[in-house]
Amino acid sequence: MTRRPAAALAALTLAAAALLTACGPTAAPAGPAGPTKGPDDAQVQQMQQKVDAADSAAAQADENAGQDN
């Protein structure tokens, strides 16, 4: 395995971890039954930036790997 595919695999792994972390359980205790509050907008924006960065890194790694071939 060369470095380029390894970098692409690492970027995809980071993207998957970011997505799974965003969808995982929250640390907040369960409140009384009633309307639930959605995720905080700042947190959603932060996770989207992480996913975008991982996608960009994966695309760059794919492009670099294509140039080597």
QUICOR-V426721 format. One record per residue. D_FIRST is the distance of its C-alpha to the first C-alpha in whole Angstrom. Layout:
D_FIRST ; D_FIRST
This chain:
0 ; 4 ; 7 ; 8 ; 7 ; 7 ; 10 ; 11 ; 11 ; 13 ; 15 ; 16 ; 16 ; 19 ; 21 ; 21 ; 22 ; 25 ; 26 ; 26 ; 28 ; 30 ; 31 ; 32 ; 35 ; 37 ; 39 ; 42 ; 45 ; 46 ; 49 ; 53 ; 52 ; 53 ; 51 ; 47 ; 46 ; 43 ; 40 ; 41 ; 40 ; 39 ; 36 ; 35 ; 35 ; 33 ; 30 ; 30 ; 29 ; 26 ; 25 ; 26 ; 24 ; 21 ; 21 ; 22 ; 18 ; 16 ; 18 ; 18 ; 14 ; 14 ; 17 ; 15 ; 12 ; 15 ; 16 ; 13 ; 14
